Amino acid sequence: MGNFGLFVRFTLRDGAGEAFDALIRETAAGIQAHEPGTLVYACHQVEGAPNERIFYELYANHEAFEEHERQPHTRRFLEERSKYVEKTEVDRLQPYAGKHPTGAEA
């Protein structure tokens, strides 16, 4: 099976942006160091919407996503995020065209 992705929109509680972003930087460092099957983990602030964060995540396959979910840094993020997040919206993606890593280098 091919790549698997997520598009996640977080709406943060007022004043939580700095702490949430620090948690994300910590999580992203763990992802970079320990997750070769995570091909893209891109976190974005939204222009004109200071309480919004968008994540685009691309995994080599669904198994790589499941491995991501088991990692200590991801589990810590999932446990801590409720302090900062008011609302979470998640779309599960099945890439089929475009330019993105294929997982061959993972």
Biopython code that builds the backbone (N, CA, C, O; Angstrom):
import numpy as np
from Bio.PDB.StructureBuilder import StructureBuilder

atoms = [
    (1, "MET", "N", (0.848, -1.194, 0.000)),
    (1, "MET", "CA", (0.000, 0.000, 0.000)),
    (1, "MET", "C", (0.881, 1.240, 0.000)),
    (1, "MET", "O", (1.968, 1.223, 0.578)),
    (2, "GLY", "N", (0.433, 2.311, -0.636)),
    (2, "GLY", "CA", (1.226, 3.526, -0.793)),
    (2, "GLY", "C", (1.168, 4.453, 0.403)),
    (2, "GLY", "O", (0.802, 4.059, 1.511)),
    (3, "ASN", "N", (1.538, 5.694, 0.146)),
    (3, "ASN", "CA", (1.583, 6.718, 1.187)),
    (3, "ASN", "C", (0.237, 6.892, 1.873)),
    (3, "ASN", "O", (-0.817, 6.583, 1.315)),
    (4, "PHE", "N", (0.304, 7.394, 3.097)),
    (4, "PHE", "CA", (-0.871, 7.709, 3.901)),
    (4, "PHE", "C", (-0.626, 9.077, 4.506)),
    (4, "PHE", "O", (0.478, 9.356, 4.974)),
    (5, "GLY", "N", (-1.642, 9.940, 4.506)),
    (5, "GLY", "CA", (-1.450, 11.282, 5.036)),
    (5, "GLY", "C", (-2.575, 11.749, 5.929)),
    (5, "GLY", "O", (-3.655, 11.159, 5.971)),
    (6, "LEU", "N", (-2.292, 12.829, 6.644)),
    (6, "LEU", "CA", (-3.284, 13.499, 7.473)),
    (6, "LEU", "C", (-3.213, 14.997, 7.216)),
    (6, "LEU", "O", (-2.139, 15.555, 6.990)),
    (7, "PHE", "N", (-4.366, 15.630, 7.256)),
    (7, "PHE", "CA", (-4.477, 17.082, 7.272)),
    (7, "PHE", "C", (-5.200, 17.393, 8.572)),
    (7, "PHE", "O", (-6.343, 16.978, 8.766)),
    (8, "VAL", "N", (-4.534, 18.126, 9.466)),
    (8, "VAL", "CA", (-5.092, 18.378, 10.802)),
    (8, "VAL", "C", (-5.167, 19.879, 11.031)),
    (8, "VAL", "O", (-4.202, 20.604, 10.788)),
    (9, "ARG", "N", (-6.320, 20.337, 11.500)),
    (9, "ARG", "CA", (-6.491, 21.737, 11.885)),
    (9, "ARG", "C", (-6.765, 21.779, 13.382)),
    (9, "ARG", "O", (-7.730, 21.192, 13.872)),
    (10, "PHE", "N", (-5.895, 22.489, 14.098)),
    (10, "PHE", "CA", (-6.080, 22.720, 15.525)),
    (10, "PHE", "C", (-6.549, 24.153, 15.731)),
    (10, "PHE", "O", (-5.960, 25.085, 15.184)),
    (11, "THR", "N", (-7.592, 24.330, 16.508)),
    (11, "THR", "CA", (-7.998, 25.647, 16.971)),
    (11, "THR", "C", (-7.570, 25.725, 18.431)),
    (11, "THR", "O", (-8.028, 24.947, 19.269)),
    (12, "LEU", "N", (-6.689, 26.672, 18.723)),
    (12, "LEU", "CA", (-6.102, 26.778, 20.055)),
    (12, "LEU", "C", (-6.939, 27.662, 20.976)),
    (12, "LEU", "O", (-7.686, 28.534, 20.531)),
    (13, "ARG", "N", (-6.789, 27.408, 22.264)),
    (13, "ARG", "CA", (-7.395, 28.279, 23.267)),
    (13, "ARG", "C", (-6.675, 29.635, 23.209)),
    (13, "ARG", "O", (-5.494, 29.700, 22.865)),
    (14, "ASP", "N", (-7.382, 30.702, 23.543)),
    (14, "ASP", "CA", (-6.763, 32.031, 23.554)),
    (14, "ASP", "C", (-5.530, 32.015, 24.448)),
    (14, "ASP", "O", (-5.574, 31.540, 25.583)),
    (15, "GLY", "N", (-4.425, 32.544, 23.917)),
    (15, "GLY", "CA", (-3.187, 32.653, 24.677)),
    (15, "GLY", "C", (-2.338, 31.386, 24.728)),
    (15, "GLY", "O", (-1.293, 31.383, 25.377)),
    (16, "ALA", "N", (-2.755, 30.320, 24.067)),
    (16, "ALA", "CA", (-2.041, 29.044, 24.156)),
    (16, "ALA", "C", (-1.009, 28.836, 23.053)),
    (16, "ALA", "O", (-0.289, 27.838, 23.067)),
    (17, "GLY", "N", (-0.925, 29.757, 22.101)),
    (17, "GLY", "CA", (-0.074, 29.546, 20.931)),
    (17, "GLY", "C", (1.383, 29.275, 21.252)),
    (17, "GLY", "O", (1.966, 28.334, 20.713)),
    (18, "GLU", "N", (1.980, 30.071, 22.111)),
    (18, "GLU", "CA", (3.407, 29.920, 22.398)),
    (18, "GLU", "C", (3.705, 28.562, 23.044)),
    (18, "GLU", "O", (4.662, 27.890, 22.658)),
    (19, "ALA", "N", (2.901, 28.162, 24.015)),
    (19, "ALA", "CA", (3.120, 26.877, 24.690)),
    (19, "ALA", "C", (2.856, 25.703, 23.744)),
    (19, "ALA", "O", (3.596, 24.720, 23.761)),
    (20, "PHE", "N", (1.813, 25.795, 22.926)),
    (20, "PHE", "CA", (1.516, 24.740, 21.960)),
    (20, "PHE", "C", (2.661, 24.612, 20.963)),
    (20, "PHE", "O", (3.098, 23.502, 20.659)),
    (21, "ASP", "N", (3.148, 25.734, 20.454)),
    (21, "ASP", "CA", (4.233, 25.708, 19.487)),
    (21, "ASP", "C", (5.504, 25.114, 20.092)),
    (21, "ASP", "O", (6.239, 24.413, 19.397)),
    (22, "ALA", "N", (5.778, 25.377, 21.365)),
    (22, "ALA", "CA", (6.938, 24.776, 22.032)),
    (22, "ALA", "C", (6.769, 23.257, 22.118)),
    (22, "ALA", "O", (7.725, 22.515, 21.897)),
    (23, "LEU", "N", (5.567, 22.795, 22.435)),
    (23, "LEU", "CA", (5.292, 21.362, 22.488)),
    (23, "LEU", "C", (5.487, 20.731, 21.112)),
    (23, "LEU", "O", (6.019, 19.627, 21.004)),
    (24, "ILE", "N", (5.061, 21.422, 20.075)),
    (24, "ILE", "CA", (5.210, 20.911, 18.712)),
    (24, "ILE", "C", (6.677, 20.845, 18.312)),
    (24, "ILE", "O", (7.098, 19.876, 17.680)),
    (25, "ARG", "N", (7.450, 21.843, 18.663)),
    (25, "ARG", "CA", (8.883, 21.810, 18.320)),
    (25, "ARG", "C", (9.571, 20.616, 18.985)),
    (25, "ARG", "O", (10.418, 19.964, 18.375)),
    (26, "GLU", "N", (9.208, 20.337, 20.216)),
    (26, "GLU", "CA", (9.743, 19.178, 20.932)),
    (26, "GLU", "C", (9.321, 17.879, 20.239)),
    (26, "GLU", "O", (10.138, 16.978, 20.051)),
    (27, "THR", "N", (8.058, 17.790, 19.867)),
    (27, "THR", "CA", (7.534, 16.605, 19.183)),
    (27, "THR", "C", (8.207, 16.428, 17.830)),
    (27, "THR", "O", (8.603, 15.318, 17.474)),
    (28, "ALA", "N", (8.339, 17.503, 17.081)),
    (28, "ALA", "CA", (8.948, 17.435, 15.752)),
    (28, "ALA", "C", (10.401, 16.971, 15.832)),
    (28, "ALA", "O", (10.866, 16.252, 14.947)),
    (29, "ALA", "N", (11.122, 17.371, 16.877)),
    (29, "ALA", "CA", (12.506, 16.916, 17.044)),
    (29, "ALA", "C", (12.544, 15.398, 17.209)),
    (29, "ALA", "O", (13.414, 14.739, 16.640)),
    (30, "GLY", "N", (11.614, 14.840, 17.976)),
    (30, "GLY", "CA", (11.538, 13.393, 18.133)),
    (30, "GLY", "C", (11.198, 12.698, 16.830)),
    (30, "GLY", "O", (11.737, 11.634, 16.527)),
    (31, "ILE", "N", (10.309, 13.293, 16.064)),
    (31, "ILE", "CA", (9.919, 12.728, 14.766)),
    (31, "ILE", "C", (11.117, 12.701, 13.827)),
    (31, "ILE", "O", (11.374, 11.690, 13.173)),
    (32, "GLN", "N", (11.846, 13.801, 13.759)),
    (32, "GLN", "CA", (13.013, 13.864, 12.877)),
    (32, "GLN", "C", (14.068, 12.837, 13.284)),
    (32, "GLN", "O", (14.711, 12.240, 12.422)),
    (33, "ALA", "N", (14.248, 12.629, 14.569)),
    (33, "ALA", "CA", (15.305, 11.741, 15.054)),
    (33, "ALA", "C", (14.944, 10.255, 14.983)),
    (33, "ALA", "O", (15.832, 9.414, 14.845)),
    (34, "HIS", "N", (13.647, 9.921, 15.077)),
    (34, "HIS", "CA", (13.280, 8.517, 15.293)),
    (34, "HIS", "C", (12.268, 7.931, 14.322)),
    (34, "HIS", "O", (11.862, 6.782, 14.495)),
    (35, "GLU", "N", (11.844, 8.681, 13.302)),
    (35, "GLU", "CA", (10.763, 8.178, 12.447)),
    (35, "GLU", "C", (11.111, 8.267, 10.963)),
    (35, "GLU", "O", (10.682, 9.204, 10.289)),
    (36, "PRO", "N", (11.866, 7.326, 10.451)),
    (36, "PRO", "CA", (12.191, 7.365, 9.026)),
    (36, "PRO", "C", (10.965, 7.188, 8.123)),
    (36, "PRO", "O", (10.990, 7.620, 6.971)),
    (37, "GLY", "N", (9.905, 6.568, 8.618)),
    (37, "GLY", "CA", (8.697, 6.371, 7.818)),
    (37, "GLY", "C", (7.785, 7.580, 7.779)),
    (37, "GLY", "O", (6.807, 7.597, 7.030)),
    (38, "THR", "N", (8.096, 8.599, 8.583)),
    (38, "THR", "CA", (7.360, 9.862, 8.515)),
    (38, "THR", "C", (8.083, 10.726, 7.496)),
    (38, "THR", "O", (9.156, 11.263, 7.771)),
    (39, "LEU", "N", (7.493, 10.855, 6.323)),
    (39, "LEU", "CA", (8.141, 11.540, 5.206)),
    (39, "LEU", "C", (8.012, 13.048, 5.298)),
    (39, "LEU", "O", (8.952, 13.773, 4.972)),
    (40, "VAL", "N", (6.847, 13.534, 5.744)),
    (40, "VAL", "CA", (6.591, 14.971, 5.908)),
    (40, "VAL", "C", (5.804, 15.155, 7.193)),
    (40, "VAL", "O", (4.818, 14.457, 7.432)),
    (41, "TYR", "N", (6.242, 16.098, 8.022)),
    (41, "TYR", "CA", (5.491, 16.487, 9.207)),
    (41, "TYR", "C", (5.621, 18.001, 9.272)),
    (41, "TYR", "O", (6.505, 18.528, 9.949)),
    (42, "ALA", "N", (4.745, 18.692, 8.574)),
    (42, "ALA", "CA", (4.847, 20.133, 8.394)),
    (42, "ALA", "C", (3.775, 20.839, 9.210)),
    (42, "ALA", "O", (2.581, 20.596, 9.034)),
    (43, "CYS", "N", (4.219, 21.721, 10.106)),
    (43, "CYS", "CA", (3.324, 22.462, 10.995)),
    (43, "CYS", "C", (3.299, 23.925, 10.542)),
    (43, "CYS", "O", (4.343, 24.527, 10.292)),
    (44, "HIS", "N", (2.099, 24.482, 10.443)),
    (44, "HIS", "CA", (1.950, 25.829, 9.898)),
    (44, "HIS", "C", (1.090, 26.702, 10.812)),
    (44, "HIS", "O", (0.083, 26.250, 11.358)),
    (45, "GLN", "N", (1.506, 27.955, 10.966)),
    (45, "GLN", "CA", (0.626, 28.965, 11.529)),
    (45, "GLN", "C", (-0.215, 29.491, 10.372)),
    (45, "GLN", "O", (0.215, 29.449, 9.219)),
    (46, "VAL", "N", (-1.406, 29.983, 10.675)),
    (46, "VAL", "CA", (-2.313, 30.461, 9.636)),
    (46, "VAL", "C", (-2.324, 31.988, 9.660)),
    (46, "VAL", "O", (-2.645, 32.607, 10.675)),
    (47, "GLU", "N", (-1.973, 32.571, 8.542)),
    (47, "GLU", "CA", (-1.945, 34.027, 8.438)),
    (47, "GLU", "C", (-3.318, 34.608, 8.744)),
    (47, "GLU", "O", (-4.322, 34.193, 8.166)),
    (48, "GLY", "N", (-3.350, 35.571, 9.658)),
    (48, "GLY", "CA", (-4.598, 36.237, 10.014)),
    (48, "GLY", "C", (-5.474, 35.468, 10.992)),
    (48, "GLY", "O", (-6.559, 35.930, 11.343)),
    (49, "ALA", "N", (-5.015, 34.294, 11.438)),
    (49, "ALA", "CA", (-5.783, 33.473, 12.388)),
    (49, "ALA", "C", (-4.813, 32.950, 13.455)),
    (49, "ALA", "O", (-4.370, 31.804, 13.371)),
    (50, "PRO", "N", (-4.478, 33.772, 14.457)),
    (50, "PRO", "CA", (-3.427, 33.416, 15.415)),
    (50, "PRO", "C", (-3.707, 32.172, 16.253)),
    (50, "PRO", "O", (-2.777, 31.597, 16.820)),
    (51, "ASN", "N", (-4.950, 31.747, 16.343)),
    (51, "ASN", "CA", (-5.275, 30.556, 17.134)),
    (51, "ASN", "C", (-5.422, 29.298, 16.284)),
    (51, "ASN", "O", (-5.878, 28.268, 16.781)),
    (52, "GLU", "N", (-5.044, 29.368, 15.020)),
    (52, "GLU", "CA", (-5.163, 28.211, 14.131)),
    (52, "GLU", "C", (-3.774, 27.659, 13.806)),
    (52, "GLU", "O", (-2.825, 28.412, 13.588)),
    (53, "ARG", "N", (-3.677, 26.333, 13.779)),
    (53, "ARG", "CA", (-2.479, 25.639, 13.323)),
    (53, "ARG", "C", (-2.915, 24.539, 12.354)),
    (53, "ARG", "O", (-3.896, 23.837, 12.598)),
    (54, "ILE", "N", (-2.185, 24.402, 11.272)),
    (54, "ILE", "CA", (-2.447, 23.382, 10.260)),
    (54, "ILE", "C", (-1.241, 22.444, 10.207)),
    (54, "ILE", "O", (-0.095, 22.890, 10.160)),
    (55, "PHE", "N", (-1.512, 21.160, 10.214)),
    (55, "PHE", "CA", (-0.443, 20.165, 10.054)),
    (55, "PHE", "C", (-0.724, 19.370, 8.788)),
    (55, "PHE", "O", (-1.861, 18.984, 8.517)),
    (56, "TYR", "N", (0.329, 19.135, 8.023)),
    (56, "TYR", "CA", (0.259, 18.185, 6.916)),
    (56, "TYR", "C", (1.264, 17.089, 7.233)),
    (56, "TYR", "O", (2.454, 17.349, 7.411)),
    (57, "GLU", "N", (0.769, 15.866, 7.301)),
    (57, "GLU", "CA", (1.606, 14.726, 7.655)),
    (57, "GLU", "C", (1.538, 13.703, 6.533)),
    (57, "GLU", "O", (0.455, 13.376, 6.046)),
    (58, "LEU", "N", (2.692, 13.201, 6.126)),
    (58, "LEU", "CA", (2.748, 12.183, 5.092)),
    (58, "LEU", "C", (3.644, 11.051, 5.569)),
    (58, "LEU", "O", (4.794, 11.263, 5.952)),
    (59, "TYR", "N", (3.094, 9.857, 5.538)),
    (59, "TYR", "CA", (3.791, 8.661, 6.008)),
    (59, "TYR", "C", (4.041, 7.721, 4.837)),
    (59, "TYR", "O", (3.280, 7.714, 3.870)),
    (60, "ALA", "N", (5.104, 6.931, 4.924)),
    (60, "ALA", "CA", (5.438, 5.988, 3.859)),
    (60, "ALA", "C", (4.277, 5.034, 3.597)),
    (60, "ALA", "O", (4.053, 4.612, 2.463)),
    (61, "ASN", "N", (3.542, 4.697, 4.653)),
    (61, "ASN", "CA", (2.389, 3.803, 4.557)),
    (61, "ASN", "C", (1.629, 3.870, 5.885)),
    (61, "ASN", "O", (2.041, 4.580, 6.803)),
    (62, "HIS", "N", (0.545, 3.146, 5.984)),
    (62, "HIS", "CA", (-0.264, 3.190, 7.207)),
    (62, "HIS", "C", (0.501, 2.624, 8.400)),
    (62, "HIS", "O", (0.309, 3.075, 9.530)),
    (63, "GLU", "N", (1.361, 1.646, 8.159)),
    (63, "GLU", "CA", (2.168, 1.072, 9.243)),
    (63, "GLU", "C", (3.115, 2.119, 9.830)),
    (63, "GLU", "O", (3.335, 2.143, 11.041)),
    (64, "ALA", "N", (3.674, 2.982, 8.983)),
    (64, "ALA", "CA", (4.546, 4.055, 9.469)),
    (64, "ALA", "C", (3.755, 5.034, 10.330)),
    (64, "ALA", "O", (4.272, 5.537, 11.328)),
    (65, "PHE", "N", (2.516, 5.306, 9.956)),
    (65, "PHE", "CA", (1.652, 6.152, 10.782)),
    (65, "PHE", "C", (1.406, 5.496, 12.141)),
    (65, "PHE", "O", (1.485, 6.160, 13.175)),
    (66, "GLU", "N", (1.111, 4.205, 12.142)),
    (66, "GLU", "CA", (0.884, 3.498, 13.409)),
    (66, "GLU", "C", (2.132, 3.522, 14.286)),
    (66, "GLU", "O", (2.031, 3.655, 15.506)),
    (67, "GLU", "N", (3.314, 3.392, 13.667)),
    (67, "GLU", "CA", (4.570, 3.483, 14.420)),
    (67, "GLU", "C", (4.730, 4.891, 15.001)),
    (67, "GLU", "O", (5.167, 5.041, 16.143)),
    (68, "HIS", "N", (4.387, 5.905, 14.238)),
    (68, "HIS", "CA", (4.409, 7.291, 14.725)),
    (68, "HIS", "C", (3.545, 7.437, 15.971)),
    (68, "HIS", "O", (3.954, 8.067, 16.946)),
    (69, "GLU", "N", (2.366, 6.862, 15.938)),
    (69, "GLU", "CA", (1.430, 6.968, 17.064)),
    (69, "GLU", "C", (1.962, 6.279, 18.326)),
    (69, "GLU", "O", (1.567, 6.652, 19.431)),
    (70, "ARG", "N", (2.838, 5.295, 18.192)),
    (70, "ARG", "CA", (3.392, 4.563, 19.343)),
    (70, "ARG", "C", (4.596, 5.246, 19.972)),
    (70, "ARG", "O", (4.994, 4.887, 21.080)),
    (71, "GLN", "N", (5.179, 6.215, 19.294)),
    (71, "GLN", "CA", (6.411, 6.852, 19.778)),
    (71, "GLN", "C", (6.168, 7.655, 21.063)),
    (71, "GLN", "O", (5.117, 8.279, 21.207)),
    (72, "PRO", "N", (7.129, 7.645, 21.996)),
    (72, "PRO", "CA", (6.970, 8.405, 23.250)),
    (72, "PRO", "C", (6.716, 9.896, 23.031)),
    (72, "PRO", "O", (5.901, 10.490, 23.737)),
    (73, "HIS", "N", (7.402, 10.508, 22.060)),
    (73, "HIS", "CA", (7.202, 11.945, 21.824)),
    (73, "HIS", "C", (5.796, 12.219, 21.293)),
    (73, "HIS", "O", (5.212, 13.252, 21.622)),
    (74, "THR", "N", (5.240, 11.322, 20.482)),
    (74, "THR", "CA", (3.876, 11.500, 19.981)),
    (74, "THR", "C", (2.872, 11.279, 21.102)),
    (74, "THR", "O", (1.906, 12.032, 21.227)),
    (75, "ARG", "N", (3.088, 10.265, 21.909)),
    (75, "ARG", "CA", (2.170, 9.991, 23.020)),
    (75, "ARG", "C", (2.149, 11.167, 24.001)),
    (75, "ARG", "O", (1.095, 11.526, 24.527)),
    (76, "ARG", "N", (3.310, 11.757, 24.241)),
    (76, "ARG", "CA", (3.371, 12.932, 25.125)),
    (76, "ARG", "C", (2.570, 14.081, 24.521)),
    (76, "ARG", "O", (1.803, 14.741, 25.222)),
    (77, "PHE", "N", (2.749, 14.323, 23.211)),
    (77, "PHE", "CA", (1.974, 15.374, 22.547)),
    (77, "PHE", "C", (0.475, 15.118, 22.691)),
    (77, "PHE", "O", (-0.277, 16.027, 23.043)),
    (78, "LEU", "N", (0.043, 13.899, 22.423)),
    (78, "LEU", "CA", (-1.380, 13.572, 22.491)),
    (78, "LEU", "C", (-1.936, 13.765, 23.896)),
    (78, "LEU", "O", (-3.087, 14.170, 24.059)),
    (79, "GLU", "N", (-1.125, 13.478, 24.912)),
    (79, "GLU", "CA", (-1.562, 13.668, 26.303)),
    (79, "GLU", "C", (-1.601, 15.142, 26.698)),
    (79, "GLU", "O", (-2.487, 15.554, 27.448)),
    (80, "GLU", "N", (-0.666, 15.934, 26.210)),
    (80, "GLU", "CA", (-0.529, 17.332, 26.626)),
    (80, "GLU", "C", (-1.379, 18.312, 25.822)),
    (80, "GLU", "O", (-1.703, 19.390, 26.321)),
    (81, "ARG", "N", (-1.742, 17.969, 24.608)),
    (81, "ARG", "CA", (-2.366, 18.951, 23.713)),
    (81, "ARG", "C", (-3.689, 19.507, 24.225)),
    (81, "ARG", "O", (-4.042, 20.641, 23.899)),
    (82, "SER", "N", (-4.427, 18.737, 25.016)),
    (82, "SER", "CA", (-5.737, 19.209, 25.474)),
    (82, "SER", "C", (-5.638, 20.479, 26.324)),
    (82, "SER", "O", (-6.616, 21.216, 26.445)),
    (83, "LYS", "N", (-4.476, 20.741, 26.907)),
    (83, "LYS", "CA", (-4.273, 21.976, 27.666)),
    (83, "LYS", "C", (-4.369, 23.198, 26.762)),
    (83, "LYS", "O", (-4.728, 24.285, 27.214)),
    (84, "TYR", "N", (-4.046, 23.016, 25.485)),
    (84, "TYR", "CA", (-3.890, 24.132, 24.564)),
    (84, "TYR", "C", (-4.924, 24.179, 23.450)),
    (84, "TYR", "O", (-5.146, 25.231, 22.851)),
    (85, "VAL", "N", (-5.555, 23.047, 23.170)),
    (85, "VAL", "CA", (-6.408, 22.919, 21.994)),
    (85, "VAL", "C", (-7.883, 22.967, 22.369)),
    (85, "VAL", "O", (-8.336, 22.262, 23.270)),
    (86, "GLU", "N", (-8.616, 23.809, 21.660)),
    (86, "GLU", "CA", (-10.063, 23.921, 21.836)),
    (86, "GLU", "C", (-10.815, 22.968, 20.904)),
    (86, "GLU", "O", (-11.845, 22.406, 21.274)),
    (87, "LYS", "N", (-10.278, 22.794, 19.672)),
    (87, "LYS", "CA", (-10.963, 21.979, 18.672)),
    (87, "LYS", "C", (-9.926, 21.357, 17.739)),
    (87, "LYS", "O", (-8.925, 21.987, 17.397)),
    (88, "THR", "N", (-10.181, 20.112, 17.331)),
    (88, "THR", "CA", (-9.306, 19.406, 16.392)),
    (88, "THR", "C", (-10.143, 18.839, 15.255)),
    (88, "THR", "O", (-11.165, 18.194, 15.489)),
    (89, "GLU", "N", (-9.705, 19.083, 14.021)),
    (89, "GLU", "CA", (-10.353, 18.504, 12.838)),
    (89, "GLU", "C", (-9.295, 17.718, 12.079)),
    (89, "GLU", "O", (-8.205, 18.231, 11.823)),
    (90, "VAL", "N", (-9.609, 16.465, 11.714)),
    (90, "VAL", "CA", (-8.643, 15.593, 11.053)),
    (90, "VAL", "C", (-9.251, 15.017, 9.780)),
    (90, "VAL", "O", (-10.355, 14.473, 9.798)),
    (91, "ASP", "N", (-8.521, 15.142, 8.680)),
    (91, "ASP", "CA", (-8.859, 14.468, 7.427)),
    (91, "ASP", "C", (-7.772, 13.444, 7.159)),
    (91, "ASP", "O", (-6.586, 13.773, 7.189)),
    (92, "ARG", "N", (-8.164, 12.205, 6.897)),
    (92, "ARG", "CA", (-7.243, 11.145, 6.509)),
    (92, "ARG", "C", (-7.128, 11.185, 4.989)),
    (92, "ARG", "O", (-8.134, 11.254, 4.283)),
    (93, "LEU", "N", (-5.885, 11.140, 4.490)),
    (93, "LEU", "CA", (-5.618, 11.365, 3.077)),
    (93, "LEU", "C", (-4.976, 10.142, 2.432)),
    (93, "LEU", "O", (-4.156, 9.455, 3.041)),
    (94, "GLN", "N", (-5.360, 9.891, 1.210)),
    (94, "GLN", "CA", (-4.727, 8.862, 0.380)),
    (94, "GLN", "C", (-4.170, 9.562, -0.854)),
    (94, "GLN", "O", (-4.888, 9.723, -1.841)),
    (95, "PRO", "N", (-2.886, 9.988, -0.819)),
    (95, "PRO", "CA", (-2.319, 10.701, -1.962)),
    (95, "PRO", "C", (-2.383, 9.861, -3.232)),
    (95, "PRO", "O", (-2.189, 8.646, -3.194)),
    (96, "TYR", "N", (-2.659, 10.522, -4.360)),
    (96, "TYR", "CA", (-2.735, 9.787, -5.620)),
    (96, "TYR", "C", (-2.040, 10.504, -6.777)),
    (96, "TYR", "O", (-1.762, 9.874, -7.797)),
    (97, "ALA", "N", (-1.753, 11.792, -6.651)),
    (97, "ALA", "CA", (-1.060, 12.515, -7.715)),
    (97, "ALA", "C", (-0.356, 13.717, -7.104)),
    (97, "ALA", "O", (-0.709, 14.170, -6.015)),
    (98, "GLY", "N", (0.622, 14.217, -7.799)),
    (98, "GLY", "CA", (1.322, 15.404, -7.339)),
    (98, "GLY", "C", (2.789, 15.119, -7.111)),
    (98, "GLY", "O", (3.311, 14.097, -7.558)),
    (99, "LYS", "N", (3.448, 16.020, -6.417)),
    (99, "LYS", "CA", (4.871, 15.876, -6.119)),
    (99, "LYS", "C", (5.031, 15.767, -4.614)),
    (99, "LYS", "O", (4.741, 16.707, -3.875)),
    (100, "HIS", "N", (5.486, 14.631, -4.181)),
    (100, "HIS", "CA", (5.738, 14.410, -2.766)),
    (100, "HIS", "C", (6.671, 13.214, -2.618)),
    (100, "HIS", "O", (6.817, 12.434, -3.559)),
    (101, "PRO", "N", (7.304, 13.051, -1.461)),
    (101, "PRO", "CA", (8.181, 11.888, -1.269)),
    (101, "PRO", "C", (7.373, 10.596, -1.430)),
    (101, "PRO", "O", (6.206, 10.530, -1.045)),
    (102, "THR", "N", (7.990, 9.606, -1.986)),
    (102, "THR", "CA", (7.289, 8.338, -2.234)),
    (102, "THR", "C", (7.527, 7.316, -1.147)),
    (102, "THR", "O", (6.830, 6.303, -1.099)),
    (103, "GLY", "N", (8.485, 7.546, -0.279)),
    (103, "GLY", "CA", (8.821, 6.574, 0.747)),
    (103, "GLY", "C", (9.964, 5.676, 0.326)),
    (103, "GLY", "O", (10.445, 4.884, 1.136)),
    (104, "ALA", "N", (10.412, 5.772, -0.906)),
    (104, "ALA", "CA", (11.496, 4.925, -1.381)),
    (104, "ALA", "C", (12.792, 5.202, -0.621)),
    (104, "ALA", "O", (13.627, 4.314, -0.444)),
    (105, "GLU", "N", (12.944, 6.454, -0.174)),
    (105, "GLU", "CA", (14.167, 6.796, 0.546)),
    (105, "GLU", "C", (14.067, 6.478, 2.026)),
    (105, "GLU", "O", (15.050, 6.616, 2.754)),
    (106, "ALA", "N", (12.888, 6.049, 2.488)),
    (106, "ALA", "CA", (12.700, 5.745, 3.921)),
    (106, "ALA", "C", (13.174, 4.343, 4.237)),
    (106, "ALA", "O", (13.096, 3.910, 5.387)),
]
sb = StructureBuilder()
sb.init_structure("model")
sb.init_model(0)
sb.init_chain("A")
sb.init_seg("    ")
for serial, (resi, resn, name, xyz) in enumerate(atoms, 1):
    if name == "N":
        sb.init_residue(resn, " ", resi, " ")
    sb.init_atom(name, np.array(xyz, "f"), 0.0, 1.0, " ", f" {name:<3s}", serial, name[0])
structure = sb.get_structure()
